[in-house]
Amino acid sequence: MAAQVATLASVGLEVARLFAELVNVERQIGDNKHTEWPQSMFRAEYDRFELWAVNLGLFIPGHGSLDYRVRDAPTLRSTLMRFMVDLKDSLSQGKGEHRRCSAPGYTRM
């Protein structure tokens, strides 16, 4: 069986899901000063990502989709995919950092 290639839309949906999770975090992290989770910053970046995705047709099905429109431009598709995978990885790291900092007994060094 051939490995299924990820689509720009599927990676974009994962990015949107991670942004939504990070935007909805309401806990405080950090030392005794209770550093606030930068929720408004995540919200602003999420809004920028959604605007970018809508403008490019990332989530549009069929012939209007970004995947369809870059099907004959492998370099452009690769660049867009790399951008979104890097963003997804960064968001996953942020989520992991929040989880680590929210653990009982965490002390900031």
Secondary structure, DSSP 8 states (H G I E B T S, - for coil): -------HHHHHHHHHHHHHHHHT---EESSTT-EE--HHHHHHHHHHHHHHHHHHTTT--GGGSHHHHTTT-HHHHHHHHHHHHHHHHHHHHHHHHHHHHHSTT----
